[in-house]
Amino acid sequence: MKYPDGQEVRLGDRVGLGDDREGVVVCSIDTDEYSDTHPREQWAYLRTGVMIEFPSFGLIHYETAEDDLHLIRRA
């Protein structure tokens, strides 16, 4: 999956959603990258996209990026 600006979403990226929501990419099904706390066995069934963990929303699965999802910094 790619951010709206064309950059690839990667495991561990710190991301922003809207003006004040910040989360972390905990797995990228597209690139077969998974964090220790969110292993492949748990999420590979989704087949595509990424999982992002937000403190205020919890885990969200994205198959495509929302327009206001943006990279804050790489891991």
C-alpha positions as CSV (number, residue, x, y, z in Angstrom):
1,M,0.0,0.0,0.0
2,K,1.1,3.6,-0.6
3,Y,0.5,6.8,1.1
4,P,-1.4,9.4,-1.0
5,D,1.9,11.1,-1.8
6,G,3.2,7.8,-3.4
7,Q,5.6,6.6,-0.8
8,E,5.4,2.9,0.3
9,V,3.9,2.2,3.7
10,R,6.4,0.2,5.8
11,L,6.4,-1.6,9.1
12,G,7.1,0.7,12.0
13,D,6.2,3.9,10.2
14,R,4.8,6.5,12.5
15,V,1.8,7.9,10.7
16,G,-0.7,10.7,11.1
17,L,-4.4,10.6,10.3
18,G,-6.1,13.9,10.1
19,D,-4.9,16.7,12.3
20,D,-4.2,15.1,15.6
21,R,-4.3,11.3,15.3
22,E,-1.0,9.4,15.4
23,G,-0.4,5.7,15.0
24,V,2.1,3.0,14.1
25,V,2.1,0.5,11.2
26,V,2.2,-2.9,13.0
27,C,2.1,-5.0,9.9
28,S,2.2,-4.8,6.1
29,I,0.5,-7.7,4.5
30,D,1.5,-6.3,1.1
31,T,5.2,-6.6,1.9
32,D,4.9,-9.6,4.3
33,E,6.3,-7.6,7.2
34,Y,4.9,-8.2,10.7
35,S,5.8,-6.9,14.2
36,D,6.4,-9.3,17.0
37,T,3.1,-8.3,18.7
38,H,1.1,-8.8,15.5
39,P,2.5,-11.9,13.8
40,R,1.9,-13.2,10.2
41,E,-0.2,-16.1,11.5
42,Q,-2.6,-13.6,13.0
43,W,-3.1,-11.2,10.0
44,A,-2.0,-12.8,6.7
45,Y,-5.6,-14.0,6.1
46,L,-6.4,-10.4,5.2
47,R,-4.3,-10.9,2.0
48,T,-3.7,-7.2,1.3
49,G,-3.1,-3.8,3.0
50,V,-1.6,-2.8,6.3
51,M,-2.7,-2.7,10.0
52,I,-2.2,0.5,11.9
53,E,-2.5,0.8,15.6
54,F,-3.9,4.1,16.9
55,P,-4.0,4.8,20.7
56,S,-7.5,6.3,20.3
57,F,-9.0,4.0,17.6
58,G,-7.2,0.7,18.2
59,L,-6.2,-1.5,15.2
60,I,-7.4,-0.4,11.8
61,H,-7.0,-2.4,8.6
62,Y,-6.5,-0.4,5.4
63,E,-6.5,-1.8,1.9
64,T,-6.0,1.7,0.5
65,A,-4.8,4.8,2.2
66,E,-7.3,7.5,3.3
67,D,-6.6,10.9,1.8
68,D,-5.4,12.3,5.1
69,L,-3.1,9.4,6.1
70,H,0.5,10.6,6.0
71,L,4.0,9.6,7.0
72,I,5.4,11.4,10.1
73,R,8.6,9.4,10.2
74,R,10.2,6.1,9.3
75,A,11.0,3.5,12.0
